[in-house]
Amino acid sequence: MLILLLLLAVALIVLSTTRFKLHPFLALIFVAILFGLAAGVDTQTLIESINEGFGKTLGSIGLVIIIGVMIGSFLEHTGGAVRLANGMLKLIGKKRVPEAMSLTGWLISIPVFGDSGFVILNSLNKALTKKAGLSLTVTTVCLATGLMATHTMVPPTPGPIATASIIGADLGLVIMFGAVISLIALIPPIIFAKKYASKTWIEPELGDDNADFDEKLKTAPSFMKSLLPVIIPLLLIVLKSVNDFGSYIGDGQLKTLIDFVGTPVIALIIGLLLAFLLPRKLQQSMISSEGWLGKALLDSASIVMITGAGGVFGKVLQNAGLGDVIGNALADYPVGILLPFIISSALKTAQGSSTVAMITTASIITPMLPQLGLDTEVSKALAVLAIGAGSAVVSHVSDSFFWLVTQMTGMNISQGYRIHTVATGIVGVSCFILIFIAKMIWG
């Protein structure tokens, strides 16, 4: 009975957000309450589940999401993201344009939203494609899948952070595994772009946005200065996680310091302070409620609320006893790490948003982690990544990213399906294969 109710709940979330355009925050809250009542959860427990699920989830991760978006906003407005892209291009070489765009997308989408990253890098992508004499389809596949890989796999992107919080995974482990796996997973999409996407020719048309890119470079901060707000928080979080597992520096004051600065919220605050150094002169308007920080706060509010609602949904499922029911039903089937990937893929394909797919899947999976054999620290981190990989499969007409990519590059819908949709499927499945291998070795 509970399994049937879960299927109906998921269907209702998808239907309400796609057909009736209800905001995912309200959809998750309403469905959580309906599920709890239908499952026989007593009203007092249901109220406690709502308060506890929302409060605990946002208490651990709300600030991290907000500050991460603020860092991305400074990189975007100061031209730091453009400088990082240009630096990656110099590092890899202009003769290897597909690889350069793939790795540039991979780097930029760690602090900046995937959609924003594509808009920022589109002019550079077109200019380099024109110079290299390539079809725009080749470099677009590489750029889009590079952006998608870290958007769904590497914190401090909001989706992976929220998923890790709901599941209770160590953020440092998620970053370590996610960065390596998503980087290796770029190889198949690059091959696909060169071997298949290249057969569909689209001539890159250069416009005024290319001049804007060059203008931004003139005033942008240096490459190293732009990199610090991204890399320092990641290194601090990873350092804390590594030390927690190995206790390499004992229990003295140094460990206390690492535990403090490696806590995600403190690490991100340090990153934000470094981001304040990106403008030539930090002005009051930039950090005001109407400025860059104020806009970033508004941009992050929706994600924070959806994350909290996902926490509510997950807590109601847990208190309804779903974990035990699913565990018993799957006892004879070794689904393990495959189940979160499948659920996330289905939700992504149905309703389009990777972030909503990740948060909803995490809420469903969390009560059954022990039954799936995903309750160790490493396994929980890999479960987060399996959900992230699934949320890349696939981007099509239900996804705003599909329309952004196709409209800005001149692909028609048929070409978008054959090229962009297939490419996102390839990067998601490639990530999952690597996650599965990692689970067999370390899980």
N, C-alpha and C positions, 0 to 999 in steps of 0.2 A: 504493500500500500504506500509506504513512504517513497519508494523508488518511483512509483507512478506519479505521486504528488510532486516529486522533484522534477520529473520530465515536464509536467504541466507548468510548474513554476518557471522553468527555463524558457519554455515556449511563450509564456505570458510576458516575460521580460523582453524577449526578442520582438514579439508582436507589438507591444506597447511602445517600444523605442523606435521601431522602423515604420510600422503602419500608421500609428497614431502620434508619432513624434514626441512622445512623453520624455522628459528629461530622465536620463539613467538614474539620477539620484532618487527621484520620486518612484521610479519603476522598481528599484531594488528595495526601497523601504516598504512600499505597498505590498509587493509580492512576498517579502519576508513576513509581514503581519498575516497575510492571507494563508501562507504556508503553515505558520505556527498554529493558527486557529484550526485549520483543516487537519493538522497532524495531532491535534489534541493536547498541545502544550498549554498548561494552565495560564491564565491571564497575567498573574503576578510574575511568573517565570518569563513570560513573553516580554513584559515591560522591562524586566531586569536585563534580558538579552539585548533589547534595543539600546538601552543606556550603556551597558557594559561593552557591547560590540562596537558602538560608535566611539565612545570615550577612550577605550583602550587602544583602538586602532589609530585614531588621530593623535592620541597622547604620545605615541611612540614614533609617528612618522609624519604628522602634519607639517611641522616646522621644516623638516628635511625637504619635503616637496616644494614648499614655498621658497625657501632659500635657494634651492637648485634652479628654480625658474628665474629668480632674480639674477643669479650668475649668468644664465643664458641670455637674459635681457641686456646686460652690460656688454657681453661679447658681441651681440647682434648690433647694438646701437653705436658702439665705438669703432666698429670695423674689425674687432678682434677675430671674429669668425672668418672674415675675408682674409685676414693675415695668416691664420692657421691654414686655410685652404691653399693660399699661395706658397706657404712654407712647405706643405706636403708635396706640392707640385714640383718645387725645386729639388726636394729630397729624392723623389722617385724618378724625375726626368720627364721632359715634355714629349719624348718619343714613346713613352708608355702611358698614353693618355687614359685608356680604359682602367688600368691598374691605379693610376693616380686619382681618378675620380672616385673609384671604389673606396680607396683608403681615406680620401678626403671626407667622403660622406660618413664613413665609419667613425672618424674622429669628431667631426662637427656635431653629429647627432647625440653625442654623450651629454653635452651641456645644453644643446639647442633642440627644440622640438623638430621632429622629422620633416613636417610640412614647411616650417620656417627655413630649415636647412636647405631644402630643395629650392625655395624661392631665392635665397641668398646666393646659392651656387649655380643657378641656372644659366646666368649670363657667362660665367667663366666656362661652364661646360660647353656652351654653344661656340664660344670663341676658340677653345682648344680643339674641339671637334672639327671646326672649319679649317684650322691650320693643319691638322693631321690628315685631312682628306677622308674622314670617316663618316659613316652614316650616324645621324643623331641617335638612332635607336641603340647603338652599341654603348655609347657613353652614358646614355640615360638609364639603361638597365644597370650599369655598374654604379652610378651615383645613387639611384633609388634603392637598390639592394644594400648598398653600404650604409645608407641612412636607416633603412629598416632594421638592419642587423643590430645596431647598438640601441636604437629606439625601443626595441623589444627585449634586449638581453643585458644591457649594462647600466646600472645605476650611475649617476643620480637622475637618469631619465625617470619621470614619475611612475610609469607603468611597472617596471621592475621593482622600484622602491616600495610601491604599494603592495605588490604581490608578496615580496619578501616579508613585509610587516605582518600581513594577514596570516601567512604560513608560519611565521616565527623563525625565518632563516637568518643565518649570519650574513650581514651585508658584505663583509669583506670577502667571504667565500663566493658569494654571488658575483662580485666584481671580478675576482681572479678567474674563476671558471668562465664567466660570461665574456670577458674580454678575449681570452684565448680562443674559445670555441667560435665566437662570432667572427673573429679575424680569419681563422682557417676556413670557415664556411663561406667566405667571399670567393673562394677559388671556383667552385662550380658555376655561380652566376656569371663570372667573367668569361669562362669557357663558353657558356651558353650565349653570351652577348657576341662573342667573336665568331662563333660557328653558325649560330642560327639567326640572332637578331640582326646581324649585318646584312642578311639577304633582303631585308625590308629597308629600302633606302628612303631616308628623310633628310633633306638638305637643311642644315642649320641656318636660320635666318637671324642675322645680327641686327640688333636694334639699339636704342639709346641706353638700355640697361647695361650694355657692355662698357660704355663710357662711365656710367655710375660706378661700376666695379673698380675701374682704374682710379676714379676720384676718391673712393673710399680707401684704397690702398695708400694714397698720399698722406692721409691723416691718421691711418690706423696705427695702433701700438705695435711694438716689435713682436716677432714670433714667440720668443721666450716669455715675454711679458704676458702675451695672450694665452700661452699654454699653462702658466702657473695656476690660475684659478680653477682649471680643469684637473690638472695632474696632482697637485698637492693634496686636495681632499681625498682623492682616490688612494694615493699612497699611504696617507695617514690611517684610513679605514682598513686597508689591507694589512698594514704593519700591526695594528692592534689585533686583527684576526689571527695572523700568523703567530704572534706572541701568545695569544690566548691558548692556542693549540700546543705550542711547543715550550712555553715558559723559558725562552732563550735568555732573558735578562733578569731572571729571578723575581723577587718580590719587593724590591727597593723603591726608591723615589722615582727612578727612571721608568719603571713599570707603571707607577701611578700616573706619571706624566703622559705616557703613551696611551694608557687607558682613557685619559681625559681628552687629549687632542684627537684620538682615533675614534671617539664616539661620533656617529654620523652627524648629529646636529652641530657639534663643535667643529668638526672637520669642514663642514659646509660653511659655517660662519667664517672660518679662516679663509676659505675660498672666496667668499663674498668680499671680505676686507681686501684681498688681493685684486678682486675685480674693480674695486674702487680706485685702484691705481691705473686702470686702463685709459680713462680720459686724460687728455693733456692737462685739464684743470677740472677737478670735481666741483660741479656747481650745485647750488641748493635745489635748483629746479629738477635735477636728475634724481634726487633722492626724496623728493616731495611726494605727496599723495597723488598729484596730477602728473608726476614725471615717470621716469623709467621704472622705479621701484613700485610706484602706485599701480602702474599698468601691469607689472609682473604679478602683483598681489591679486589683481582681478583675474588675470589669466589662470593663476593657479587655484583660485577658489573653487572652480567647478570640479577640478581633479581631486582636490582635497575632500569635497563633499561626497563625490562618487566613491572615493576610497573608504570614507566613514560608513557610507551606506552598504558597501560591500562587507565591511566588518560586521554590520548588523545582520545581514543575510547569513553570513557564515556562522555567527553565534546562534542564531535561531535554528539553523540546520543541525548544529552540534547538540543543542539542548533537546532537540526532537529525537535524538538517538540515531541520526542517519548514518553515522560512521560505522556503528555495529551492524546495521542492516546491510549496508553496501559491502562491508567486509565479509559477512557471512555469504552473501550472494556471489562474491567474487573469489571465495576461498579456493575453488578448484581451477581458477583461471589466473595464470601468472601475468596479469596486465601491468602491474607495477607502474613504472615511469611512463608507460604508453598512455594510460588513461588521462592524465592531465593534458597531454599533448592533443589527444583526440577531442576532448571537450573544448579546449581553447580554440582549436581549428574550426570546430563546428560553429562556435559562437562568433568568431571573427568573420567567417564566410557569411553567416546569416545576417549580422547587424552592422558590420563594417569597422567599428572602432576597436583598435588593438588594445587600448587601455581598458575599455569596458569588458572586453573578452578576458583579459588577464585578471582583473579584479573579481569578476563573477566566477571564473574558474577557480581562483584561489579560495573563494568563499565556499564553493562546493567541495573542493578537495580536502581542505584542512581537517574536517572531522574524521576523515578516513585514512589519514597519513599512516598510522601504525598498521592498519590492515593491508595497506599497499606496500609495506616495507620501506616507507619513505620517512622514517622518524629519526634517523641519525642526522647530525649536523650537515654532513656532506650531502646526504640524500635530499634533505630539505632544500638546500641550495640548488641542487640539480632539478628538483621539482619546480622551483621558481623558473629556471631556465627552460624546462620543457613546456611550461605554460607560455613563456615568452616566445619560444620557437613556434608554438601552435598559433599564436596571435599574429604571426606573419603570413599564415596560410589561410586564405589567399586574399590579396587586395584586388577587388573588382568594383562593379558599379555601386555597391553599397558603401564603399569606402571613399572618403573625401580625398585621400591621397591618390587614388586612381584617377580621379578627375583632374586634380592638380597636375599630375605628371602628363597625362594625355593632352590636356588643353595647352600647357606651356611648351610642349614639344611638337604639337601638330599631329599627333596620332589620332586616328579615328577609333571608334569603340572596338571594332574587330581587331585592329592592330594592337590596341591596348590589352585585350584579352590574350592574344597570341604571344605578346612580348612581355608586358609588365606583369600581368596576372601569373603567367607561367614562371617568370623570374622570381616573384615573391614566394611562390610555392617551392621553388628549388632552394632558395636560401633558408626557408623555414625547415624543410625536410633535412637539408644538409646539417643544420644546427642540431636537429633532434638525433640524427645518426651519431654525431660526435658526443652528444649528451648521453646516449645509450651506452656508448663505448666507455665513457668516463664513469658511468654508474657500475659497469661490470668490473672496472679496475679499482675504483676508490669507494664505491657506494656501499 
